[in-house]
Amino acid sequence: MTLYIDHKPYEIPSGKNLLETCLTLGFDVPYFCWHPAMGSVGACRQCAVKLYKDENDQKGRLVMSCMEPVANNQYISVNDPEAKEFRSTVIEWLMTNHPHDCAVCDEGGSCHLQDMTVMTGHNYRRFRFKKRTHQNQYLGPFLNHEMNRCIQCYRCVRFYKDYAGGKDLDVFASRSNVYFGRAEDGVLENEFSGNLAEVCPTGVFTDKTLKQHYTRKWDLTMAPSICQHCSIGCNTIAGERYGTLRMIANRYHGEVNGYFLCDRGRFGYEFVNTRERIRKPVIRQQVVDRQAVLTEVSALLKNTNVIGIGSPRASLQANFTLKALVGDQNFYHGVSDNEHDLAELAIRILGEGSVRTPSTREVEDADAIFILGEDITNTAPILALAVRQAVRQQPSEAAAQIHVPLWNDAAMRGIVQDKKGPLYIASLHTTKLDELATTTYHATPDDIARLGMAVAHAIDNESPEVESISEDIEVLARQIAQALSAAKKPVIISGAGCQSDVLMKAAANIAGALHKKNTETGLVFTMLECNSLGLAMMGGHRLNAAFNAVLNGHADTVIVLENDLYRHGHAADIDAFLNACKHVVVLDHSVHATTARAEVVIPAGTFAESDGILVNNEGRAQRFFQVYEATDVIQESWRWLLNIGCSAGNKRMNAWKNYEDVTNAMAIEEALLKGIETISPPPGFRLAGQRIPREPHRYSGRTAMNANKNVSEPRPPEDPDSPLSYTMEGYRGQPPSSMIPFFWSPGWNSVQAVNKYQQEIGASLRGGDPGIRLLNPVAGKIVEYFKGIPEAFRPMEDHLWVMPVYHIFGSEELSARSPSVAERIEAPYILVHLDDALNLQLQDGDLLTLHIGTHTYSLPVRITTEIPHGVAGVPYGFEGIPYAELPEWATTRPSTATYIPTPQPRHIKT
């Protein structure tokens, strides 16, 4: 198609609107209500352009470019004087009630409204009357509310209600008074509320955690990073000032997280700045210097039998360097045996099977979804957000029949209304996605697996048949099988959340059966931590084998890498293991129960102070970059281990000098990690002979930052591990997509500048989205079905089958240390069925004592009818709830004791 803009022809794709097309072509057309992820509603009237009938039309007419579809041989003008005057007038209307507070507004200098005001040429306010004012609301620990700055673009409610499924934020209006907020003050309940800070084009909703240590966004040192708080691997921008991490913002990735982050990923960063950070090396409870640590641990390597325990939250580089330090045969995965097996099963299914894992963006395009066992809103929130968009796919097909484009959001929602595509959820108890589901089924993992196996058999009778299945379940299985078989892009979702291998095998069977008939079938597994798959792909032994190695006298010293072992094993087992060790060395950035037992504690850098690679749930390896140099003697875990190895005379490690050397060695030695050296350019990479700056060219105050120490400006540090610089000096153009530290373009100072970095609006970044896939299906592989079918669950008298229950706030270790997130963590509880509560004569809030092995849990009861009879749910990972290898049977008895949670150790004696 050909589009003529101001008399110049441009070749364009069909199916877009004029605004998207103009932005893709590089034209600066102002807008407010339109958003690339949410489509067009034509509310703000800001994106007006002149549309002509043909090349001979001299008059034309004004149209809103976001609501006008492109057509072949179409003639428009962006710079027509009437269109420019109209856009300037719209801005002037919007500004009549907007406060003159840019100098003190949190968005000042990075504000979309400021950009559009300058872009339209409006620079003088003629309005001389009293401005309308509003009362602001308390919205919780994440967001600040300043309603007087609102320009009524409706983006906030469109995102919060229509896109993210929120219920507690709306628009309220009376005549010309329009108010965006809650019916009353209170915490915003939706898991994606923090995106309002980026969705809002003004300063109505701003990041409250940034406000507490506020810095103008252009005064932040920034670097591309990866979220550390779940297995999805969302891309983020991390910003630092004065040695503290101050902000996490979304970094657009066309395949993983798009334009959005969950609240855990956005606000969980504050653990980096807490007082619980380990900042000094400690040997036998005495603070020492760097050299003393190197000498001590090097001596242990030479004089003792050392093993190493890795971590699913540490980078590939850190785990690999530990493995090289202690030797391949002495490296152990720091997860429970069940977690270890589930990760290896996922690698086997995804890397050796025939079914591909779709990206999060591809899940949005699915037209039928079956979720087995996972509460993805709490274990993989961005995946849940994708599912919310997917349920609109099948009903949206009706729009195509009447030629309504998908980008026309107002029309689309009028056509779709409450219709939803096939979404089947089989879970332990209720989930937030249940409201969208065609059918829900609450059962134990074994019963869910039986349903899944029955669905697979209904699709392909070569899949194992489930015997002794009830008529209701057989009918449900056929219904699900029929919906999935009729879909063009079906997706099956499961994972490690229920700690059940039979669930993952059932999901694989369904996907395999569908794949025989439809190669567009997708299979998604979520994992428990940010690098669970990466650790499993590296190879290593089980954690219990490490225990046995020490208890049987084969080893006497352990190096623990960024891991609280008490989160992955029984306290009695960990105690026995650590007691049997002559020496315990722990590298970590935050104190916990394991650091409290260590003889040597080494201060490791967080993700903000480190470089490394993580592998997400789809097998995509992605790099995060150091945001700022750590203070004191803190450095990356892999660098500590490399220095220790060199001090100890490790010949294998002596040749490694920096990040690139470690990464190249890993790519050569680890069979499943081949190619990871290509994820980002090497440290010597330059553009026009220059590094890529971590600081915007507007960065200010650098010469005064250390004036209290020295009036001379210190020399900026050099980064030996990447092409990034720690200054504002460097290449001003667009860097490779994996190395974009911030989004900025002339005239575009807000996050909306991402439009300038994309191949086309809403698509991949220029040069391709970051990361590489390490796990890919085997082309032409014959589907092999898993055979074992579990027995149906049967309740046991005086026992409860205890399952883990996940929470977006509290279940993940690092984010739970963030003060803002900590405010959202629920009190611990035990979830039980009403019938079990009646049998035990319990009411809501009563204490119930569960005995699981040697552990005793006394927690308040929460009664529901949405969990299977005979089953109990306990929050996973909550502080004060000791680890248990769940699922497991527990004996029960009511308790009259007062509940007092057991806190984890939060300090090191020095």
RAVEN-V97882 format. One line per field, one symbol per residue. ss: DSSP state (A for helix, B for strand, O for the rest). phi: phi as a letter, one per 20 degrees, with the letter a starting at -180 (. if undefined). burial: b if it has 9 or more other C-alpha atoms within 8 Angstrom, else e. Layout:
ss->???
phi->???
burial->???
This chain:
ss->OBBBBOOBBBBOOOOOBAAAAAAAOOOOOOOOOOBOOOBBOOOOOOOBBBBBOOOOOOOOBBBBAAAOBOOOOBBBBOOOAAAAAAAAAAAAAAAOOOOOOOOOOOOOOOOAAAAAAAAAOOOOOOOOOOOOOOOOOOOOOOBBBOAAAOOOOOAAAAAAAAAOOOOOOBBBBBOOBBBBBOOOOOOOOOOOAAAAAAAOOOOOBBBAAAAOOOOOAAAOBBBBBBOOOOOOOOBBBBBBBOOBBBBBBBOOBOOOOBOOOOAAAAAAAAAAAOOOBOOOBBBOOBBBOAAAAAAAAAAAAAAOOBBBBOOOOOOAAAAAAAAAAAOAAABBOOOOAAAAAAAAAAAAAAAAOOOBOOOAAAAAOOOBBBBBOOOAAAAOAAAAAAAAAAOOAAAAAAAAAOOOOOOBAAAAAAAAOOOOOBBBBBBOOOOAAAAAOOBBBBOOAAAAAAAAAAAAAAAOOOOOOOOOOOAAAAAAAAAAAAAAAAOOOBBBBBBOOOOOAAAAAAAAAAAAAAAOOOOOOBBBBBOOOOOAAAAAAAOOBOAAAAAAAAAOOOOOBBBBBOOOAAAOOOAAAAAAAAAAOOBBBBBBOBOOOOAAAOOBBBBBOOAAAOOBBBBOOOOBBBBBOOOOOOOOOOBOAAAAAAAAAAAOOOAAAAOOOOAAAAAAAAAAAOAAAOOAAAOOOOOOOOBOOBOBBOBOOOOOOAAAOOOOOOOOOOOOOOOOOOOBBOOOOOOOOOOOAAAOOOOOBOOBOOAAAAAAABOOOOOOBOOOOOOBBOOOOOOOOOOOOOOOOOOOOOOOOOBBBBBBBOOOOOOOOOAAAOAAAAOOOOOOOBBBBAAAAAAOOOOOOOBBBBBBOOBBBBBBBBBBOOOOOOBBBBBOOOOOOOOOOOOBBBBBBBBOOOOOOOOOOOOOOO
phi->.ddddlmdececeendeffgfffffnfedfbcffbfedndcmeemeefceddfafefeembfceffddffbfledccedggfffffffffgfffegdffecgfdffegncdffggffffenfcceefcdfefcceededofececcffefdlemffffffefedmfddcbddbbleeccdrefbgrffeffcfffgfdffecdfdcffffffcfbgffeeecbfbcfddaefmfecddccblmcfdaccfdgcfdedlecceffffdfffffdffefedcfcclmdfceffffgfffffffedcedccdebfdefgfffffffffengfddcfecfgfggffffffffffededdeeffgfffgefdaccddneeffddbgffffffffffefffffffffdmefffefffffffflefcffcdcdbfbfcfegfeffbdbdafgffffffffffgfffbfffgeeeleffffffffffffffffefecfcdcbregelcfffffffffffffffgdbfefccddedecfcgfffffenrefffffgffffenebcccdddlbeffecbfgfffgfffffffccdcdadcfaffffeefcddfeffgfdcdrcddefeneecdddfebffeldfbggffgfffffffemfffefeedbgffffffffeedfedfnffefcffgefcdlmcfeffdffegcnffdfdffdbfefffffededbfedecefqfeeeeggfceeadbbgnceefffggfddfbgndfffnnffnceedcfefmfffdefefdffffcgdfmcceecfddcfdpfeffffefgffgfefffgbcecfgfffffeldcgnfecddddmeecddcfecebddcffnccdcgemffndffcfefbfcecafcdfefcfeffgcbdfc
burial->bbbbbbeeeeeeeeebbbbbbbbbeeeebbbbbbbeebbbbbebbbbbbbbbbeeeeeebebbbbbbbbbbebbbbbbebeebbebbbbbbbebbbbbeeeeeeebbbbbbbbbbbbbbbebeeeeeeeeeeeeeebbbebbbbbbbbbbeebebbbbbbbbbbbbeebbbeeeeeebbbbbeeebebebbbbbbbbbbbbbbbbbbbbbbeeebbebbbbbbbbbbbbbbbbbbbbbbbbeeebbbbebbbbbbbbbbbbbbbbbbbbbbbebeebbbbbbbebebbbeeebbbebbbbbeebbbbbbbbbbbbbbbbbbbbbbbeeebbbbbbbbebbebbbbbbbbbbbbbbbbbbbbbbbbbbbbbbbbbbbbbbbbbbbbbbbbbbbbbbbebbbeeebbbbbbeebeebbeeebbbbbbbbbbbeebbebbbebebbbbbbbbbbbbbbbbbbbbebbebeeeeeebbeebbebbbbbbebebbbbbbbbbbbbbbbbbbbbbbbbbbbeeeeebbbbbbbbbbbbbbbbbbebbbbebbbebbbeeebbbbbbbbbbbbebbbbebbeebbebbebbbbbbbebbbbbbebbbbbbbbbbbbbbbbbbbbbbbbbbbbbbbebeebbbbbbbbbbbbbbbbebeebbeeebbbbbbbebbeebeebbbbbebebbbebbbeeebbbbbbeebeeeeeebbeeeeebeeeeebebbbbbbbbbbbeeebebbbbbbbbeeebbbbebbbbbbbebbebbbeebbbbbbbbbbeeeebebeeebbeeeebeeebbbbbbebbbbbbbebbbbbbbbbeebeebbbbbbbebbbeeebbeebbbbbbbeeeebbbbbbbbeebbbbbbbbbbbbbebbbeeebbbbbbebbeeeeeeeeeeeeeee
